């Protein structure tokens, strides 16, 4: 933690100082010497794209295969958190936030521009216009579909799993714990986080720069501003970054969530407007045709490197490879944010939500806007839209001029871009501060303001000096090493999942089953009666406490220090054995409530019940395994049950393969 005179800070100097030196140094170099820097970085980028494009192709392909495998594997029901953890956000809010963070401004910027650029590209110039329209839709689907979200999915899933399942810090370094063990807390871990912080900052700066240019262009087309000037861009950046900082200070639960929900509603309204008032039948038909075309060509698209089509190679480098590099460079930021909001979801739920739903929405969105633009270009505009394909900043607004209420929809689009800008920036600021502080639970507000000011100043510096393209090249170059890092995430995650599965599948010794027939009459009496809150509290406070007290004394006689913890609201009691190297052993009993079905209450040949709610004492464990009803246990059987779990605990901690799962790191995240 960094300390300044009279200033509180949660910055980690091992991460923050090297990151700031590299970020500020690179931005000033790009601003002071934009052309030479851009030329050098372009040479490096071009070398990578031409000679190492197969790395991107294979990496992205493996990401897709891995997530599909997990979706149908025995690991799919593992939760991102303890077995009894619940999601923090509603499904709609969760999807809205991950969607806004994952695509953001690009969805507006490229929805008309990309299909139109493919449609008018010289690569497809010899094809019939129908074939060109289909190709435009197919490649837009490819670039904005499953492959893009698979990149985010692998990073987000790895972060979520190790942060919430292993209770490690929400940081990229944590994804290497199975491979590096405690080294993640040293220089190796710092290097990984520095890389992530720089990638996040550069990706945000360049993307937000493009967003500012589009807003400025839109305001100019709508005659709000006289010219698309740098002065206007300064006003836009200061206004929007101020809103972003305010939203980030409000926190994920307020600012980010509310804006994301508004954003999703806004894009749905705009989508329906174009679908209903545009060429509706053509759009529905072309979407259906395009979806089938994408499914039929999925594997060909995935593995195609265009090596036999030399005239298509420059297009391949400038589109497919650039997109894979772009998504990979954004994945530290998007993955961290997705992980931050995904606690309590199962792996299957996570993959379906991150991989399938956004992909489907992107396909609908790109079909409606891209195919509408192509239809208008053919039937109304006489080719004017395709002639403007090289001006993507203005293309969305020029397209809307062929729709009813064009001025109103133009303002509406600007409003959506602004909200996308703010949601991308505020979640980005939140993520950067999280990386720089090693996921500190609470940071002073001035740090959020600091990241906002830095983002605004350096974005304007690069916009004014023309250094934005140089920084974009730097961002794309960093994607190559990070693609290798993400592949290592897969290795690490699989190692963790295998250990996880074995850990929770470990059975008890057959000789430790507690029930016997000695107290069968007492048990029958308990079974045919329902418990109220006070009787369960009494069970926990008397019988459970007596059992734990006797056990505590016997542990002490054997040189083991056991502690009894008691809590209220709800009532629960636990016995805890502190461990120095491994996770503490905890066995507890808590008062749980459940709702009884209507037919159970009305059934004559079943126990009587006055209320739909009934209480029961349920066991719980320090490692988050699912507990069970212990209301029929005698005191001695309860002691026996604790001992069987303790025997299991000792058996597990004695095996070297379980080292990372039972590491004392798990105690650090415990509240």
C-alpha positions as CSV (number, residue, x, y, z in Angstrom):
1,X,0.0,0.0,0.0
2,X,1.3,3.4,-1.0
3,X,1.4,6.2,1.7
4,X,1.5,10.0,1.1
5,X,1.6,12.8,3.6
6,X,-1.9,13.2,5.0
7,X,-3.3,11.3,2.1
8,X,-4.8,7.8,2.5
9,X,-4.2,5.4,-0.4
10,X,-4.8,1.7,-1.2
11,X,-2.5,1.7,-4.2
12,X,0.0,-1.1,-4.4
13,X,3.3,0.4,-5.4
14,X,4.6,-2.8,-7.0
15,X,1.7,-2.6,-9.5
16,X,0.8,1.1,-9.7
17,X,4.2,2.8,-10.2
18,X,5.5,0.6,-13.1
19,X,2.1,0.8,-14.8
20,X,1.9,4.6,-14.6
21,X,5.5,5.0,-15.9
22,X,4.7,2.8,-18.9
23,X,1.3,4.3,-19.6
24,X,2.3,7.9,-19.3
25,X,5.6,7.3,-21.1
26,X,3.9,5.5,-24.1
27,X,1.2,8.1,-24.4
28,X,3.6,11.0,-24.4
29,X,5.8,9.3,-26.9
30,X,2.8,8.7,-29.1
31,X,1.8,12.4,-28.7
32,X,5.2,14.0,-29.2
33,X,6.3,11.7,-32.1
34,X,3.0,10.4,-33.5
35,X,4.1,9.5,-37.0
36,X,7.5,7.8,-36.1
37,X,5.9,6.0,-33.2
38,X,2.9,4.9,-35.3
39,X,5.2,3.7,-38.2
40,X,7.4,1.6,-35.8
41,X,4.4,0.1,-34.0
42,X,2.6,-0.5,-37.3
43,X,5.7,-2.4,-38.6
44,X,5.6,-4.6,-35.4
45,X,1.9,-5.1,-35.7
46,X,2.1,-6.0,-39.4
47,X,4.9,-8.5,-38.7
48,X,2.7,-10.2,-36.1
49,X,-0.4,-10.2,-38.2
50,X,1.3,-11.6,-41.3
51,X,3.7,-14.1,-39.7
52,X,1.9,-15.0,-36.4
53,X,-1.7,-14.7,-37.3
54,X,-2.1,-18.5,-36.8
55,X,-1.4,-17.9,-33.0
56,X,-4.6,-15.7,-32.8
57,X,-6.6,-18.2,-34.9
58,X,-5.6,-21.2,-32.8
59,X,-5.9,-19.4,-29.5
60,X,-9.5,-18.2,-30.2
61,X,-10.5,-21.6,-31.6
62,X,-9.2,-23.3,-28.4
63,X,-11.1,-20.8,-26.3
64,X,-14.4,-21.7,-28.0
65,X,-13.7,-25.5,-27.8
66,X,-12.8,-25.2,-24.1
67,X,-16.0,-23.4,-23.1
68,X,-18.2,-25.7,-25.1
69,X,-16.5,-28.7,-23.4
70,X,-17.1,-27.2,-20.0
71,X,-20.7,-26.5,-20.8
72,X,-21.4,-30.2,-21.2
73,X,-18.8,-31.5,-18.8
74,X,-19.2,-32.8,-15.2
75,X,-17.8,-29.5,-14.0
76,X,-20.7,-27.5,-15.4
77,X,-22.6,-27.4,-12.1
78,X,-19.7,-26.1,-10.0
79,X,-20.6,-22.7,-8.6
80,X,-18.4,-19.6,-8.8
81,X,-18.3,-19.4,-5.1
82,X,-19.2,-21.6,-2.1
83,X,-21.8,-24.3,-2.9
84,X,-24.5,-22.4,-1.1
85,X,-23.7,-18.9,-2.6
86,X,-26.4,-16.9,-4.4
87,X,-26.0,-14.5,-7.3
88,X,-25.6,-10.8,-6.3
89,X,-27.6,-9.4,-9.2
90,X,-30.8,-10.2,-11.0
91,X,-30.4,-12.0,-14.3
92,X,-31.4,-8.9,-16.3
93,X,-29.0,-6.6,-14.5
94,X,-26.2,-9.2,-14.8
95,X,-26.7,-9.6,-18.6
96,X,-27.1,-5.8,-19.0
97,X,-23.8,-5.0,-17.3
98,X,-21.7,-7.7,-19.0
99,X,-23.2,-6.7,-22.4
100,X,-22.5,-3.0,-21.9
101,X,-19.0,-3.7,-20.7
102,X,-18.2,-6.3,-23.4
103,X,-19.3,-4.4,-26.5
104,X,-20.2,-0.9,-25.6
105,X,-19.6,1.9,-28.1
106,X,-18.4,-0.6,-30.8
107,X,-22.0,-1.9,-31.2
108,X,-23.1,1.5,-32.4
109,X,-19.9,2.4,-34.2
110,X,-19.7,-0.8,-36.3
111,X,-23.4,-1.9,-36.7
112,X,-23.7,0.0,-40.0
113,X,-20.1,0.6,-40.8
114,X,-18.7,-3.0,-40.8
115,X,-21.4,-4.7,-43.0
116,X,-21.2,-1.7,-45.4
117,X,-17.4,-1.9,-45.6
118,X,-17.5,-5.7,-46.3
119,X,-20.2,-5.1,-48.8
120,X,-18.2,-2.5,-50.7
121,X,-14.8,-4.2,-50.3
122,X,-12.7,-4.8,-53.4
123,X,-12.1,-8.4,-52.1
124,X,-15.8,-9.2,-52.9
125,X,-16.2,-6.7,-55.8
126,X,-16.5,-9.4,-58.4
127,X,-19.3,-11.1,-56.6
128,X,-23.0,-10.6,-57.3
129,X,-24.6,-8.0,-55.0
130,X,-26.6,-10.7,-53.3
131,X,-23.5,-12.7,-52.6
132,X,-21.7,-9.6,-51.3
133,X,-24.6,-8.8,-48.9
134,X,-24.5,-12.4,-47.6
135,X,-20.7,-12.3,-47.2
136,X,-21.0,-8.9,-45.3
137,X,-23.5,-10.4,-42.9
138,X,-21.6,-13.6,-42.4
139,X,-18.3,-12.0,-41.6
140,X,-20.0,-9.5,-39.3
141,X,-21.6,-12.4,-37.4
142,X,-18.2,-14.1,-37.3
143,X,-16.4,-11.1,-35.8
144,X,-19.1,-10.2,-33.3
145,X,-20.3,-13.7,-32.3
146,X,-19.2,-16.7,-30.3
147,X,-15.5,-16.3,-30.9
148,X,-15.4,-12.8,-29.5
149,X,-17.4,-13.7,-26.4
150,X,-15.3,-16.9,-25.9
151,X,-12.3,-14.7,-25.3
152,X,-14.1,-12.7,-22.6
153,X,-15.6,-15.9,-21.3
154,X,-12.4,-17.7,-20.6
155,X,-10.8,-14.7,-18.8
156,X,-14.0,-13.9,-16.8
157,X,-14.6,-17.6,-15.9
158,X,-11.0,-18.1,-14.7
159,X,-11.1,-14.9,-12.6
160,X,-14.5,-15.7,-11.1
161,X,-13.5,-19.3,-10.3
162,X,-10.3,-18.5,-8.4
163,X,-11.7,-15.4,-6.8
164,X,-14.9,-16.9,-5.4
165,X,-14.2,-20.6,-5.3
166,X,-10.7,-20.4,-3.9
167,X,-11.2,-17.0,-2.2
168,X,-8.1,-15.5,-3.8
169,X,-8.0,-11.8,-4.7
170,X,-10.0,-10.8,-7.8
171,X,-6.9,-10.3,-9.9
172,X,-5.3,-11.9,-13.0
173,X,-2.4,-13.2,-10.9
174,X,-4.9,-15.4,-9.0
175,X,-5.5,-17.4,-12.2
176,X,-2.0,-18.7,-12.0
177,X,-2.2,-20.0,-8.5
178,X,-2.3,-23.7,-9.5
179,X,0.9,-23.1,-11.6
180,X,2.8,-20.5,-9.5
181,X,1.4,-21.1,-6.0
182,X,2.6,-18.5,-3.6
183,X,4.8,-16.8,-6.2
184,X,1.7,-15.0,-7.4
185,X,2.2,-12.7,-4.4
186,X,5.6,-11.6,-5.5
187,X,7.2,-10.1,-8.6
188,X,5.5,-12.6,-11.0
189,X,2.1,-11.6,-9.8
190,X,3.0,-7.9,-10.0
191,X,4.2,-8.3,-13.6
192,X,0.9,-9.9,-14.5
193,X,-1.2,-7.2,-12.9
194,X,1.0,-4.4,-14.5
195,X,0.4,-6.0,-17.9
196,X,-3.4,-6.2,-17.2
197,X,-3.6,-2.6,-16.0
198,X,-1.7,-1.2,-19.1
199,X,-3.9,-3.3,-21.5
200,X,-7.0,-2.0,-19.8
201,X,-5.9,1.6,-19.9
202,X,-4.8,1.5,-23.6
203,X,-7.9,-0.4,-24.7
204,X,-10.2,2.1,-22.9
205,X,-8.3,5.1,-24.2
206,X,-8.4,4.1,-27.9
207,X,-12.0,2.9,-27.8
208,X,-13.3,5.9,-25.9
209,X,-11.3,8.1,-28.4
210,X,-13.3,6.6,-31.2
211,X,-16.5,7.1,-29.3
212,X,-15.7,10.8,-28.8
213,X,-15.0,11.2,-32.5
214,X,-18.4,9.6,-33.4
215,X,-20.3,11.8,-30.9
216,X,-18.6,14.9,-32.3
217,X,-19.4,13.8,-35.9
218,X,-23.0,13.1,-35.0
219,X,-23.5,16.5,-33.4
220,X,-22.0,18.1,-36.5
221,X,-24.3,16.2,-38.8
222,X,-27.3,17.2,-36.6
223,X,-26.2,20.9,-36.8
224,X,-25.7,21.2,-33.1
225,X,-22.0,22.2,-33.6
226,X,-20.7,24.2,-36.5
227,X,-17.7,21.9,-37.0
228,X,-16.1,18.6,-35.8
229,X,-13.4,20.4,-33.9
230,X,-10.9,19.5,-31.1
231,X,-12.6,22.1,-28.9
232,X,-15.9,20.2,-29.1
233,X,-14.0,17.0,-28.4
234,X,-12.5,18.5,-25.2
235,X,-16.0,19.5,-24.0
236,X,-17.4,16.1,-24.8
237,X,-14.5,14.3,-23.0
238,X,-14.6,16.5,-19.9
239,X,-18.4,16.1,-19.6
240,X,-18.5,12.4,-20.1
241,X,-15.5,11.5,-17.9
242,X,-17.1,13.6,-15.2
243,X,-20.3,11.5,-15.5
244,X,-18.2,8.3,-15.5
245,X,-16.3,9.3,-12.4
246,X,-19.5,10.1,-10.6
247,X,-21.0,6.8,-11.7
248,X,-17.9,4.9,-10.6
249,X,-17.9,6.5,-7.2
250,X,-21.5,5.4,-6.8
251,X,-20.3,1.8,-7.2
252,X,-21.3,-1.2,-9.3
253,X,-24.6,-1.7,-7.4
254,X,-25.8,1.8,-8.2
255,X,-24.2,3.8,-11.1
256,X,-23.0,1.0,-13.3
257,X,-26.0,-1.3,-12.9
258,X,-28.6,1.5,-13.4
259,X,-26.8,2.9,-16.5
260,X,-26.4,-0.6,-18.0
261,X,-30.1,-1.3,-17.5
262,X,-31.0,2.0,-19.2
263,X,-28.6,1.3,-22.0
264,X,-30.1,-2.1,-22.8
265,X,-33.6,-0.7,-22.8
266,X,-32.4,2.1,-25.1
267,X,-30.8,-0.2,-27.7
268,X,-33.9,-2.4,-27.7
269,X,-36.1,0.6,-28.4
270,X,-33.8,1.7,-31.2
271,X,-33.6,-1.9,-32.6
272,X,-37.4,-2.2,-32.7
273,X,-37.7,1.3,-34.3
274,X,-35.5,0.3,-37.2
275,X,-37.0,-3.2,-37.5
276,X,-40.6,-2.0,-37.6
277,X,-40.2,1.1,-39.7
278,X,-37.5,-0.3,-41.9
279,X,-37.8,-3.2,-44.5
280,X,-39.2,-5.6,-41.9
281,X,-39.9,-8.7,-44.0
282,X,-36.5,-8.4,-45.6
283,X,-34.8,-8.0,-42.3
284,X,-36.5,-11.0,-40.7
285,X,-35.7,-13.2,-43.7
286,X,-32.1,-12.0,-44.0
287,X,-31.5,-12.7,-40.3
288,X,-32.9,-16.2,-40.6
289,X,-30.8,-16.8,-43.8
290,X,-27.7,-15.3,-42.1
291,X,-28.0,-17.4,-39.0
292,X,-28.2,-20.6,-41.1
293,X,-25.3,-19.4,-43.2
294,X,-23.2,-18.8,-40.1
295,X,-24.0,-22.3,-38.6
296,X,-23.2,-24.0,-41.9
297,X,-19.9,-22.1,-42.3
298,X,-18.9,-22.1,-38.6
299,X,-15.9,-24.5,-38.8
300,X,-14.8,-23.1,-42.2
301,X,-14.8,-19.6,-40.7
302,X,-13.0,-20.7,-37.5
303,X,-10.1,-22.3,-39.2
304,X,-9.8,-20.3,-42.4
305,X,-6.5,-18.4,-42.7
306,X,-7.1,-17.4,-46.4
307,X,-3.6,-18.7,-47.2
308,X,-4.8,-19.8,-50.7
309,X,-6.4,-16.5,-51.5
310,X,-3.6,-14.0,-51.6
311,X,-5.8,-11.1,-52.7
312,X,-7.9,-11.6,-49.5
313,X,-5.0,-11.7,-47.1
314,X,-4.8,-7.9,-46.4
315,X,-8.5,-7.9,-45.7
316,X,-8.0,-11.0,-43.4
317,X,-5.3,-9.2,-41.5
318,X,-7.2,-5.9,-41.2
319,X,-10.5,-7.5,-40.1
320,X,-10.4,-11.0,-38.6
321,X,-6.9,-10.9,-37.1
322,X,-7.4,-7.3,-36.0
323,X,-10.7,-8.2,-34.3
324,X,-9.2,-11.2,-32.5
325,X,-6.3,-9.0,-31.3
326,X,-8.7,-6.3,-30.3
327,X,-11.0,-8.6,-28.2
328,X,-8.0,-10.2,-26.6
329,X,-6.5,-6.9,-25.6
330,X,-9.8,-5.9,-24.1
331,X,-10.3,-9.2,-22.2
332,X,-8.4,-8.2,-19.0
333,X,-10.8,-5.3,-18.4
334,X,-14.0,-7.0,-19.6
335,X,-13.0,-10.3,-17.9
336,X,-12.4,-8.6,-14.6
337,X,-15.6,-6.7,-14.7
338,X,-17.7,-9.8,-15.7
339,X,-16.0,-11.7,-12.9
340,X,-16.9,-8.9,-10.4
341,X,-20.6,-9.3,-11.1
342,X,-20.8,-13.1,-11.6
343,X,-20.4,-14.5,-8.1
344,X,-22.9,-17.3,-7.2
345,X,-23.5,-18.4,-10.8
346,X,-22.8,-22.0,-12.0
347,X,-20.2,-22.6,-14.7
348,X,-23.0,-23.7,-17.1
349,X,-25.1,-20.6,-16.3
350,X,-22.0,-18.4,-16.8
351,X,-21.0,-19.9,-20.2
352,X,-24.6,-19.8,-21.5
353,X,-25.1,-16.2,-20.5
354,X,-21.7,-14.9,-21.6
355,X,-21.4,-17.0,-24.8
356,X,-24.9,-17.5,-26.2
357,X,-27.2,-14.6,-25.2
358,X,-24.9,-11.7,-26.2
359,X,-24.0,-13.5,-29.4
360,X,-27.6,-13.9,-30.4
361,X,-28.4,-10.2,-29.6
362,X,-25.4,-9.1,-31.6
363,X,-26.6,-11.1,-34.6
364,X,-30.1,-9.6,-34.4
365,X,-28.6,-6.1,-33.9
366,X,-26.1,-6.4,-36.8
367,X,-28.7,-7.9,-39.1
368,X,-31.2,-5.1,-38.5
369,X,-28.8,-2.2,-38.9
370,X,-26.4,-3.7,-41.4
371,X,-29.0,-5.3,-43.7
372,X,-31.2,-2.2,-43.5
373,X,-28.3,-0.1,-44.7
374,X,-27.5,-2.4,-47.6
375,X,-31.2,-2.5,-48.5
376,X,-31.5,1.3,-48.5
377,X,-28.2,1.5,-50.4
378,X,-29.6,-0.7,-53.2
379,X,-33.2,0.5,-53.3
380,X,-33.3,4.1,-52.1
381,X,-29.9,5.7,-51.8
382,X,-28.5,4.7,-55.2
383,X,-25.2,3.6,-53.7
384,X,-24.6,6.7,-51.6
385,X,-24.2,4.7,-48.3
386,X,-21.6,2.3,-49.8
387,X,-19.7,5.3,-51.1
388,X,-19.4,6.6,-47.5
389,X,-18.1,3.2,-46.2
390,X,-14.7,4.8,-45.5
391,X,-16.3,7.3,-43.1
392,X,-17.5,5.1,-40.2
393,X,-17.8,8.1,-37.8
394,X,-20.7,9.5,-39.8
395,X,-22.2,6.4,-41.4
396,X,-24.7,5.6,-38.7
397,X,-26.2,9.1,-38.8
398,X,-26.3,9.1,-42.6
399,X,-28.1,5.8,-42.6
400,X,-30.7,7.2,-40.2
401,X,-31.5,10.0,-42.6
402,X,-33.3,7.4,-44.7
403,X,-35.5,6.5,-41.8
404,X,-38.5,8.4,-40.4
405,X,-37.8,10.9,-37.6
406,X,-34.1,11.0,-38.5
407,X,-33.3,14.0,-36.3
408,X,-35.0,12.5,-33.3
409,X,-33.3,9.1,-33.8
410,X,-30.0,10.9,-34.4
411,X,-30.2,12.5,-30.9
412,X,-31.4,9.1,-29.5
413,X,-28.3,7.4,-30.9
414,X,-26.0,10.1,-29.4
415,X,-27.7,9.5,-26.1
416,X,-27.0,5.8,-26.3
417,X,-23.4,6.4,-27.3
418,X,-23.0,8.7,-24.3
419,X,-24.4,6.1,-21.9
420,X,-22.2,3.4,-23.5
421,X,-19.3,5.8,-23.1
422,X,-20.1,6.3,-19.4
423,X,-20.7,2.6,-18.7
424,X,-17.5,1.6,-20.4
425,X,-15.5,4.3,-18.7
426,X,-16.9,3.9,-15.2
427,X,-16.6,0.1,-15.2
428,X,-13.1,0.6,-16.7
429,X,-12.1,3.1,-13.9
430,X,-13.5,0.6,-11.4
431,X,-11.4,-2.2,-12.8
432,X,-8.2,-0.2,-13.1
433,X,-8.5,0.9,-9.5
434,X,-9.2,-2.7,-8.5
435,X,-6.0,-3.9,-10.3
436,X,-3.8,-1.1,-8.9
437,X,-5.0,-1.8,-5.3
438,X,-4.8,-5.6,-5.6
439,X,-8.6,-5.7,-5.1
440,X,-8.8,-3.6,-2.0
441,X,-12.3,-3.8,-0.6
442,X,-12.6,-0.1,0.0
443,X,-10.6,2.7,-1.6
444,X,-10.7,6.5,-1.1
445,X,-12.8,8.3,-3.7
446,X,-9.9,10.5,-4.9
447,X,-8.3,7.4,-6.5
448,X,-11.4,7.0,-8.7
449,X,-11.1,10.7,-9.6
450,X,-7.4,10.2,-10.4
451,X,-8.1,7.4,-12.9
452,X,-10.8,9.5,-14.6
453,X,-8.6,12.6,-14.9
454,X,-5.7,10.5,-16.3
455,X,-8.0,8.8,-18.8
456,X,-9.4,12.2,-19.9
457,X,-6.0,14.0,-20.1
458,X,-4.2,11.3,-22.1
459,X,-7.2,10.7,-24.4
460,X,-7.3,14.4,-25.3
461,X,-3.5,14.5,-25.6
462,X,-3.6,11.7,-28.2
463,X,-6.7,13.0,-30.0
464,X,-5.0,16.5,-30.4
465,X,-1.6,15.1,-31.5
466,X,-2.9,12.4,-33.7
467,X,-1.3,9.6,-31.6
468,X,-4.5,7.6,-31.1
469,X,-3.6,5.2,-34.0
470,X,-0.1,4.6,-32.5
471,X,-1.7,3.6,-29.2
472,X,-4.2,1.4,-31.0
473,X,-1.3,-0.5,-32.6
474,X,0.4,-0.8,-29.2
475,X,-2.9,-2.3,-27.8
476,X,-3.1,-4.8,-30.7
477,X,0.6,-5.8,-30.2
478,X,0.0,-6.6,-26.5
479,X,-2.7,-9.1,-27.5
480,X,-0.1,-11.6,-28.7
481,X,1.6,-12.3,-25.4
482,X,-1.8,-12.0,-23.6
483,X,-3.3,-14.8,-25.9
484,X,-0.5,-17.1,-24.5
485,X,-1.4,-16.0,-21.0
486,X,-5.1,-16.8,-21.5
487,X,-4.1,-20.3,-22.8
488,X,-2.2,-20.8,-19.5
489,X,-5.4,-19.7,-17.8
490,X,-7.1,-22.8,-19.4
491,X,-4.4,-25.1,-18.1
492,X,-4.7,-23.6,-14.6
493,X,-8.5,-23.6,-14.6
494,X,-8.6,-27.3,-15.6
495,X,-6.1,-28.2,-12.8
496,X,-8.3,-26.4,-10.3
497,X,-11.5,-28.0,-11.6
498,X,-10.1,-31.5,-11.4
499,X,-9.0,-31.0,-7.8
500,X,-12.3,-29.3,-7.0
501,X,-14.3,-32.3,-8.3
502,X,-12.2,-34.8,-6.4
503,X,-12.3,-32.7,-3.2
504,X,-16.1,-32.6,-3.1
505,X,-16.5,-36.2,-4.2
506,X,-14.4,-37.6,-1.4
507,X,-16.6,-39.9,0.6
508,X,-16.7,-40.8,4.3
509,X,-15.5,-44.1,5.8
510,X,-18.3,-46.7,5.8
511,X,-17.7,-47.2,9.5
512,X,-18.7,-43.6,10.4
513,X,-22.4,-43.7,9.6
514,X,-24.0,-42.2,12.8
515,X,-27.5,-43.6,12.8
516,X,-28.3,-46.7,14.7
517,X,-31.6,-48.4,15.7
518,X,-31.2,-47.7,19.4
519,X,-33.3,-44.6,19.6
520,X,-35.8,-45.5,16.9
521,X,-39.0,-44.5,18.9
522,X,-37.6,-41.1,19.7
523,X,-36.7,-40.6,16.0
524,X,-40.1,-41.6,14.8
525,X,-41.6,-39.0,17.2
526,X,-39.3,-36.4,15.7
527,X,-40.0,-37.4,12.1
528,X,-43.8,-37.1,12.4
529,X,-43.6,-33.6,13.9
530,X,-42.6,-30.2,12.4
531,X,-40.3,-27.9,14.3
532,X,-40.9,-24.2,15.1
533,X,-38.2,-21.6,15.4
534,X,-37.8,-21.7,19.2
535,X,-37.5,-25.5,19.3
536,X,-34.7,-25.5,16.7
537,X,-32.9,-22.7,18.6
538,X,-33.2,-24.8,21.7
539,X,-31.7,-27.8,19.9
540,X,-28.7,-25.7,18.7
541,X,-28.2,-23.9,22.0
542,X,-28.5,-27.0,24.2
543,X,-27.9,-30.3,22.5
544,X,-25.5,-29.0,19.9
545,X,-23.6,-26.8,22.3
546,X,-23.3,-29.7,24.8
547,X,-21.9,-32.0,22.1
548,X,-19.4,-29.4,20.9
549,X,-18.3,-28.6,24.5
550,X,-17.7,-32.3,25.2
551,X,-15.8,-32.6,22.0
552,X,-13.8,-29.4,22.7
553,X,-12.7,-30.9,26.0
554,X,-11.6,-34.2,24.4
555,X,-9.8,-32.3,21.7
556,X,-7.9,-30.4,24.4
557,X,-7.0,-33.6,26.1
558,X,-5.4,-34.7,22.9
559,X,-3.4,-31.5,22.5
560,X,-5.8,-29.9,19.9
561,X,-7.2,-26.4,20.5
562,X,-10.8,-26.2,19.4
563,X,-13.0,-23.0,19.7
564,X,-16.8,-22.8,19.9
565,X,-18.4,-19.9,18.1
566,X,-22.0,-18.8,18.7
567,X,-24.0,-16.4,16.6
568,X,-27.5,-14.9,16.5
569,X,-30.0,-14.0,13.8
570,X,-30.2,-16.8,12.7
571,X,-29.0,-18.9,15.6
572,X,-25.9,-21.0,14.8
573,X,-23.1,-22.7,16.7
574,X,-19.9,-24.0,15.3
575,X,-16.7,-25.7,16.4
576,X,-13.6,-24.4,14.8
577,X,-10.0,-25.8,14.8
578,X,-7.6,-23.1,13.6
579,X,-4.9,-24.2,11.1
580,X,-1.8,-22.2,10.2
581,X,-1.0,-23.5,6.8
582,X,-4.4,-24.9,5.6
583,X,-7.9,-23.8,5.8
584,X,-9.6,-23.9,9.2
585,X,-11.8,-26.9,10.0
586,X,-15.3,-25.7,10.8
587,X,-18.4,-27.8,11.6
588,X,-21.5,-25.8,12.5
589,X,-25.2,-26.2,13.0
590,X,-27.6,-23.3,12.0
591,X,-31.3,-22.7,12.2
592,X,-32.8,-22.9,8.6
593,X,-36.3,-22.4,7.4
594,X,-38.2,-24.0,4.6
595,X,-41.6,-23.7,3.0
596,X,-43.9,-26.7,3.1
597,X,-46.1,-27.4,0.0
598,X,-49.8,-26.9,0.1
599,X,-50.7,-30.6,-0.4
600,X,-48.5,-31.5,2.5
601,X,-50.5,-29.2,4.8
602,X,-53.9,-30.6,3.6
603,X,-52.9,-34.3,3.6
604,X,-54.7,-36.1,6.5
605,X,-52.2,-39.0,6.7
606,X,-49.2,-36.8,7.2
607,X,-47.9,-34.9,10.2
608,X,-50.0,-31.8,11.3
609,X,-48.6,-28.4,10.4
610,X,-50.1,-25.0,11.5
611,X,-47.9,-22.8,9.3
612,X,-46.3,-23.1,5.9
613,X,-42.9,-22.4,7.4
614,X,-41.0,-25.0,9.3
615,X,-37.5,-24.8,10.9
616,X,-34.8,-27.4,11.1
617,X,-31.1,-27.5,12.3
618,X,-28.8,-27.9,9.3
619,X,-25.0,-28.6,9.4
620,X,-22.5,-26.4,7.5
621,X,-18.8,-26.6,6.9
622,X,-15.9,-24.2,6.5
623,X,-15.2,-25.2,2.9
624,X,-18.8,-24.4,1.7
625,X,-20.0,-28.0,1.1
626,X,-23.7,-28.6,1.2
627,X,-25.0,-29.3,4.7
628,X,-27.9,-31.5,5.8
629,X,-30.6,-31.9,8.4
630,X,-29.2,-33.1,11.8
631,X,-32.4,-32.7,13.9
632,X,-32.7,-36.5,14.5
633,X,-29.1,-36.9,15.8
634,X,-28.5,-37.6,19.5
635,X,-25.6,-35.8,21.2
636,X,-23.2,-38.7,20.7
637,X,-24.2,-39.1,17.1
638,X,-23.6,-35.3,16.5
639,X,-20.2,-35.8,18.0
640,X,-19.6,-38.8,15.7
641,X,-20.7,-36.7,12.7
642,X,-18.2,-34.0,13.6
643,X,-15.4,-36.6,13.9
644,X,-16.2,-38.2,10.6
645,X,-15.8,-34.7,8.9
646,X,-12.6,-34.1,10.8
647,X,-11.3,-37.5,9.7
648,X,-12.2,-36.6,6.1
649,X,-10.5,-33.2,6.6
650,X,-7.3,-34.8,7.8
651,X,-7.3,-37.3,5.0
652,X,-7.7,-34.5,2.4
653,X,-5.0,-32.1,3.8
654,X,-2.5,-35.0,3.9
655,X,-2.7,-35.3,0.1
656,X,-0.3,-33.0,-1.8
657,X,-2.7,-32.6,-4.8
658,X,-5.2,-30.7,-2.6
659,X,-2.6,-28.1,-1.6
660,X,-4.1,-25.2,-3.4
661,X,-7.6,-26.0,-2.5
662,X,-7.0,-26.2,1.3
663,X,-4.4,-23.4,1.3
664,X,-4.7,-20.8,4.1
665,X,-5.5,-18.2,1.4
666,X,-9.0,-19.5,1.6
667,X,-9.3,-18.0,5.1
668,X,-8.3,-14.5,3.9
669,X,-11.5,-14.0,2.0
670,X,-13.7,-15.2,4.9
671,X,-15.9,-12.7,6.5
